[in-house]
Amino acid sequence: PGPSRRRGRQRPRSATTNRHSTGWLARTAMADNSETNVIKLESSDGQVIEATRDAANMSGFLNGLDDEAGKVPVPVLQVTAGLLIKVLEYCEYHCKAESQNMSEIEIRDWDEQFVVMDDYVLFNLILAANYLDIKGLLDLTCKKVADEIRGKTPEEIRTRFNIKNDFTPEEEEEVRREYAWCEER
């Protein structure tokens, strides 16, 4: 769908809307007065955040926005400002990495540090990456969760992620029998 279908309900904006620049790429674009390279995104909490088109184009949701996106903020209805800034940090780094031909090792090291965060932010970042259709970020964040689960028993996973066990002992035994092949290593 085109950008006009993505906009959803427009929110009234106050004159005191906070504006954020997401980092070096957006600042560089603005310093060059290349406003067509900068787009405005409005987070679910009403904050306007500027990003480069290159960073935004990593998102299937934002890819190919028209020139109006540089003037009128594009609503990103399911992502808060804090998460949107984090998402754009990832996108801008990967744009920079590609343009500077950084090594895979350097990118992997940065990615590993990028996902060092508390569970609440990590899970919301997964949701944001999915909503914005950023495959690389979605893969990275899901891999982080998978790495946390790998090799753990169901009890350890419940403890690690604070998950309540709502199975009766009989139900739990039935599931263990049915999926015994998962336990084989």
Disulfide bonds with the S-S distance in Angstrom:
none
